[in-house]
Amino acid sequence: MLAAALLLWFFWPVDPIAPAPAAPAPSGARAVTVRKPAPRKPSPPPPTHPGQPEVDEARLRAAVLARAADLRACPVPAGAPSQVPIKLGIRSSGEVRTVRLMAAESTPPQLATCLHERLLRWRFDDVHLSSDIHLFATFALR
C-alpha cells in the first residue's frame, strides 16, 4: 500500500499554471522583476510604392462615373438588358487593358462591340494606381 502511495505521489501531474518557487537571492543581490512586454498594435502595411497614394475606392468610383456618360453613345437595341456587368483590367499606368462583359450571351453583338471599343479607350491616369487592378462595375444603359 505504501508503494502504491509513493508511485501515485511520484506520477501525480504537476499544475502547469502554478508558478515555480523562486530561488533565494544571494546576499547583496537586488530582486529583479521580469515583465512580459505589452502586446503591440500591428502597424499598417507600408505603401507598395512610396510617394504614390493608395487607391481609394471613392476616387476610383468617381472616375468611373465621370467616364460612364461616354457609353450613352452606344445604341441600345430593343430587347437588350438595361444593365451590363463588366470587368475591367486596368494597368497601373491607367490604361484599360482588358474588357469582359460578364453577361455577354444576353448582350446584343452590336452593343457589346460598341461597349468594348469605348471602354478600351478609357484612361485612369488621374487615379494614380500603385498596381494593376481588376474593377467590376455594372453600367445602366437606359
N, C-alpha and C positions, 0 to 999 in steps of 0.2 A: 504494500500500500504506500509505503514511504517512497519507493522507487517510482511509482506512478505519479505521485505528487511532485517529485523532482523533475520528471520528464515534462509534466504539464507546465510547471513553472518555467522550465528551460525553453520550451517551444511556444510559450504564450506570445501572441503577436504584440508588437510594440506600437503604441499610439503614434502615428507619424505626425500628428498635429502638435503634440506636446513638445515644447522647446527642450533641447538638451540642457542639462545643468551646466552653468558656467564654471569654468575652472577658476580657482582662486588666483587673483592677480599677484604677481611678485611684489615684494616690498619696494616702495618708491615709484611704482608704475601708476600711470593715470588710467582711469577707466575710459574706454573708447566705445561709443555707441555707433553701430553701423546701421544706416538707414537705407531703405530701398529708394532709388531715385523716383521722383514723381513721374507718372506717365506723361509723355509729351504729346501734344496735339500734332497730327500729321500736317506737314506743311503742304501748301498747294503745289501741284506739279509745275515745273518751270515751263515757260512757253517754248514751243518747238523751235521757233526762230526768234531770237532776241531782237527787239526793236519793232516787231510786227505785232499788231493787236490780234487777240484771239478772235475767231469768227463768232459774232454774236448773232443769235438766231433772229432777233428782231430786225437787225440791219439786213440780213440776207432775205428775210420775208419782204421787207420794204423794197429791196432791189428787184425781187421777182414781181411784186405788184406794180412797180413802176414800168416794167417791161411788158406786162400782160396785155396792155392795150394793143400792142403790135399784132397779137393773134386774132384780133377782130377783123383783120383784112382777109382772113381765110374764109371762103364761102362755106356755110354750113347747110348741106342739103337736107331735104325733108327726111325724117327717119333717123337722123344722126343723133347720137347721145348728147344730152345737154351738158354733160361734164365728161372730161377726159383726164384720167390719171396718167401722169408722165413721170419718168425717172430720167434725171439729167446727170451726166457725169461731167463735172466741172474741174478743170485743171487749176492748179494754184496760181497760174498766170491770169485766170479769169476767163479763159476760153472754154466754151462748151464743146466737149469732145465727143460725147455720146448722147443720143436722144432715143428713148424707148417708150413707146406708147404701151401702157400696161393693159389696155383693153383694145388691142389692135384689131381683133376679129370683129368687134362691133362698130369700129370707126370706118366710114367710107374711105376708099383709097385716095380719092382726090383731097379730102380733108386731112387725112394722115400725111400725105406728101407735103401739103402746104404747111402744116404744123411743124413737121420735121425740119423743113428748109428754114423756116423762120427762127425756130429755137436754136439751130446750129449757128445762126448769125449773132446770137446774144453774146455779150461780153460782161463779165463781172469784175472788171479792173478796180472799180471803186470800193469793192467789199474787202479787198486785201486779204485774200485767203492764205493761210500758212501751209496748207497742203491740199492735195486733190480731195474732192468730196463727191458724194452722191446725194442728190437732192430729189425728194419725192414731192410732187405737187399735183393737185387736181385743179384743172382750169375749167371754169364755167364758160361755155361758148355762147350762151344766149342771155 
